[in-house]
């Protein structure tokens, strides 16, 4: 991966900002439970996505990646991600079985964040496949969490609606970016997501070393 776009010398403010971000994203014990706002299942789902980094950051990553690859990739990802998330959530809710390894979320961070940081031109079909895969996996995990906590399926609708809004807004903003420095900012954001995924992976594997 080519990291030459990053500045060689980083001043104290940037170091502090980077350390603050790492501290913010440093993984603690994994929690599959959804947020309970007391405002009803729909708002519980909205709050869960906005407050759960393991779901929010991959959504941001695929939105950035889709935006970097143009309007066609952005439009396809918008409907593919939200549709797959709802379908995966329905399957996870109906079965209540977690069929994925604990490291699956870390891989979402690493793959999507790494591709965004690399800024390689991808075909709309590949971006579509990544969006569908992300939606099915994370939707399934959300559905299982809902079933485990005995919460209503409507919470998943709140999660899915928030996914739709976020990817629509963020990908549209990235598509409209024309200046080179703006794309560099997007690539740096992708590298941070990938780095946080690497931290999560190391944390989850610490017991097996």
Protein Blocks (a to p, Z undefined) as FASTA:
>chain_A
ZZklpcfbdcfklmmmmmmmmmmmpccdddfbdcdehnojklmmmmmmmmmmklmmmmmm
mmmmmmmnojklmmmmmmmmmmmmmmmmmmmmmnopafbdfklmmmmmmmmmmmmmnopa
cdfklmmmmmmmmmmmmmmmmmmmmmmnopafklmmmmmmmmmmmmmmmmmmmmmpmbfk
lmmmmmmmmmmmmmmmmmmmmmmmmmmZZ
